[in-house]
């Protein structure tokens, strides 16, 4: 199934979205987002974070920027309520894009917003797909993975909330997800990144990886 059609299954009200057919297609892009697409092509390298609602994106981004007081990261009092794309400029090196969460809390213009950005932005270096380590890869995560594969997006899988389960259960989850990455994906980076925004486990390693792929270590 084409990714364009797949994405309608992850929206807040999938039954309201008409079939889009296969690529290419014309976008019905919101005016504000159209301005983003018209930005000059020469920009900072970008990486984006995407995941289902309540996977912990905002908390993870806040943990990554915990030692950067000049970068303000807002976290909603109601988890899973990011409704627009948020851009965080990290010095002169790169920009981190926080995508709206997909799933039942996704904004109505989610499909147009996310597909347009992922297809049109030429300076997007890597997509980070967040998966809840407690529940594993869900049906909507599978749809996101198929989208990354179909669009030929180089992506990385981050396992969030590793502090929420026992070591034995977490180990089992990591093995299952690692097997999935090794056997069912082509564009996914082979190494998983288990992290906790509470204990900060894995945060430093993830920071180093992002710095490396964005050229911030030069």
N, C-alpha and C positions, 0 to 999 in steps of 0.2 A: 504494500500500500504506500502511496506517495506520502512524503512527510507533510505536505500541505494538507492532505486529508487527515493524517494522523493527529495533527495538532488540534483539530476541532474536538477530539475525544478528551483532551485534557482541560478544556475550558470550563468555566463555572457552570454554564448551561449549554452543554453540547447539542441538545436537541434544537436549539434556536439557530445554530450555525449551518448555513447551506454548504453543500459539497463544493470544494474548491477545484477539484480536478488536479491534473498533474502540472508540474512546472513546464514552461513559464506561465505566469499569470499576472494580471494587473493588481497592484496593491490599492486598497482603500485606506490610505495612510492618514491618521489624524493630523491636523495642521501643525500642532506643536512638534510632533515627531518628524514631520516633513522638513522642518527647519534643521533637525539633527542631520538628516540625510544630505542637506545642502551645505554642510560645513565644508571648509576647504579640505582637500584630500590629504595635505601634508599635516599630520597631527601626531600626537604622542601615540606610541604603541598602546594597545588596549588588551585587557583580559576581561572576561565576563564570568560572573557567577550565576548559575541558574539551578533551580531545583523546585520540588513541589512545595506548596504552602506549608509553613510550619516545620520546615526541615532545619531551620537554624541559620539561614544565610546572614541575616543582619547581625546576629550574635557573633558569628565567625568573623565577619568583616570588622566588627568592633574589636575583637580580640587581636586581629592582625594589625590594627592601627592603634593598639593600646599605648604604644610608646611614640605616637605621632600626635601630640596635642593640637597641632594646627589642622588636623583632619577631623571634622566633626561627623560622627556617624550616629544617626538617629535610629532608635529601636522602638517600634510601636508597642504600646502597652498590651495590645491584642496581637499575639503571634500570628504570622501568616497574612498580614494586612498591607504588604508592600504592593501598591497599585500602579506604580510607574517606574521607569528606569531611573536609577540614581547613579551619578557619575562622581567618582572620587579621584581627584588628581593627586598623584603621589610625586611631589617635587617636580623635577624636569624630566622624569624617567618614563612614567607610564600612567595610564588611567584605568581604574578598576570600575567596571560597570556591574551594578547590582540589578539583575532582571526581576520583574515581578514573578511571584511564585505561580507555578501552574497547578491545576487541580480544581477542586470545587470552589476555591476562593479567588480564582484567577479573574482579573478585570475583563470586561466585555470586549475590549479591543486588544486582548492579549495576542491573538493570532497575527493580526496585522503588525503590531508593534514588534514582536519578537522575530517573526520570520523576516520582516523587512530589514531589521538591523543585522541579523546573522547573515543574510544573503548579500547586503550592499556594502557593509563596512570592510574596507580592504586592509585596514591596519589592526584587525582583531587577531592577536597572536595566538591565544589559547582560550578555550572554553572550559570552565571548571563546573562539572556536574556534581551537585551535592546529593548524597543518598543517606537517608537516616539509617544508621547502623543497627538500630533496634529492630526496625521492621524489614530491613533489607530492600532489595529492588522491587518496587511495586509495578503495577500495570502501567501507571502513568509515567514512571521512570523509564520503563521499557520503550514507551512511545518517544520520550525525549532522546533516548539512546539511538533509536532508529532514525530520528531526525538528524542527529549529529553524523551518523554513518552515511545517510543519503546525501547530506550537504557536503560531505567530505571535510568536516570540521575536525581539526586536531583537538582532542578533549582529554581531560583528566578527571578521574573520579575521586571525590572526597567523601569519606565516611564520617558523618557528624554524630554528635551525642554519644561518644564511646564511653562516657562516664555513667551512662544510664543503665548499663547491664553488667552482668558478672563477666569475669575474664574468660570463663569457659564458653559462655554463650557468644561473647564477642569474637573469640577465636574461631568458632564454628561459622559465624557470619562472614568473617573476613575470608576464610577458605572458600566458602560458597561463591562469594562475589568475585574473588580472584580467579576461580575456575571459569566463571561466566565471562570475565574480561579476556581471559586467555583463549577461550574457545568460541565466543559468540561476537567478538568485536574485531574491528580492523584499525579504526582510527583512535582508539583509546590508549593512552599512555599505560604501559604495563604495570607501573607501580601504583598501588593504592595509597591514599593519604588519610589514615585514621586521625581524627582530631577531636579535641574537646575545647569548647569555648569557656568551660568552667574551670578545668584544671590546667588548661593551656598545653596539654599534651599534643605534640605534633605541630604546634603553631610555628615554632622556629624553623623546622624542616620545610614546612610549606612556604614560609617567607623566603627562605633561601632558594627554593625551586622557582618561585615567581620572579625573584631578583635575577636569577640566571637566565630565564627565557625572555625576559624583557630587556636584557642587556644592562641592568642596573649595577652589575658587579664590575663593569669595565672601568 
